[in-house]
Amino acid sequence: MANNTILKLPLISTFLTAKTALKSSVISLCHCTTTISVPQQQKQREPQIRSPQLVALEYADLSIPHIISEEGAVRVRQHVNPLSTKLSVPVDPPNWNDVFEDPKLPLVVDIGSGSGRFLMWLAKRNPGSKNYMGLEIREKLVTRAKTWAKELALSNIHFLFANASISFKQLLSTYPGPLMLVSISCPDPHFKKRHHKRRIVQKPLVEAIVDRLMPGGQVFIQSDVLEVAIDMRQYFDEESQKLIHVDKIDSNILCDDAGWLPRNPMGIRTEREIHAEYEGAKIYRRMYQKNS
Ligand SMILES: C[S@@+](CC[C@H](N)C(=O)[O-])C[C@H]1O[C@@H](n2cnc3c(N)ncnc32)[C@H](O)[C@@H]1O
């Protein structure tokens, strides 16, 4: 911290471009401030916003100021091996009455929830109408997400340390309400062919999701890695007896020529999505709906 300058940056509810955000210290939309450290050498030039700061801006409504400070930082290993013995046992479902105020509400599950902010943002917007559950294989991220959810006093969200590939079916088997949406965003790519079996989206998980989805329930998948997006898409396209891509249901929804949705329909981008788009990457998205 010694070599850094602290900028007081307005946190605003709408997404702004980097330059606008940094020049906007008097923007009337601002309702709170947070501190962002800028390395000393950037002081001379016009400060360059970086993608973590864009994430902080996009999630400003959550108002967790320490989210970008040392306190919020968590060191995690790059990847966890989902095939390890330790992670190959399904976790027991929680007592749903303990984790949700109303466990009969329709449930949204985010698989590979990372920091959890994407889900917290949605949970904050939909109190009393939906429950949200994040499944994440990196325990430290789950611990931190739980802390933040508690600070936000959200009673419709729960994070679970689980290998989703192994635990999804058993976990969802006891949930008392309907499963309305499953999202899988930017899963770890595991590029090497011999590691493809570590990818989250595999046949058993896809079948478990499709079986458990309520009629009219949806699946949202996306990746900034085309190869991974195609791989996920093939699995879900194979379920065409039960799942229909949304552009076939609603003529207002348009895909590009290759069948990818141009925009994220969830109302907020995920963190990986923000980073990837900042780098200029295209995001490949699909959204399916289960037959009624
Ligand atoms: C690249 S990150 C993307 C995080 C978030 N979905 C986003 O779009 O910003 C992928 C996440 O999936 C988690 N993950 C990988 N394999 C998993 C598994 N089998 N079960 C649950 N989470 C998993 C990783 O730990 C990581 O947090």
The ligand as an ORCA input file, in Angstrom:
! r2SCAN-3c Opt
* xyz 0 1
  C     -13.417    -19.242    -14.302
  S     -14.310    -19.287    -12.800
  C     -15.831    -18.459    -13.242
  C     -16.549    -17.937    -12.050
  C     -17.882    -17.278    -12.361
  N     -18.848    -18.250    -12.813
  C     -17.732    -16.170    -13.371
  O     -18.208    -16.333    -14.512
  O     -17.118    -15.154    -13.022
  C     -14.894    -20.986    -12.676
  C     -15.317    -21.329    -11.281
  O     -15.862    -22.637    -11.257
  C     -15.364    -23.301    -10.093
  N     -15.444    -24.755    -10.351
  C     -14.665    -25.474    -11.169
  N     -15.027    -26.770    -11.171
  C     -16.083    -26.868    -10.321
  C     -16.917    -27.940     -9.894
  N     -16.732    -29.182    -10.348
  N     -17.917    -27.670     -9.015
  C     -18.108    -26.407     -8.538
  N     -17.357    -25.351     -8.920
  C     -16.362    -25.576     -9.795
  C     -13.969    -22.772     -9.955
  O     -13.433    -22.956     -8.673
  C     -14.170    -21.304    -10.303
  O     -14.507    -20.531     -9.179
*
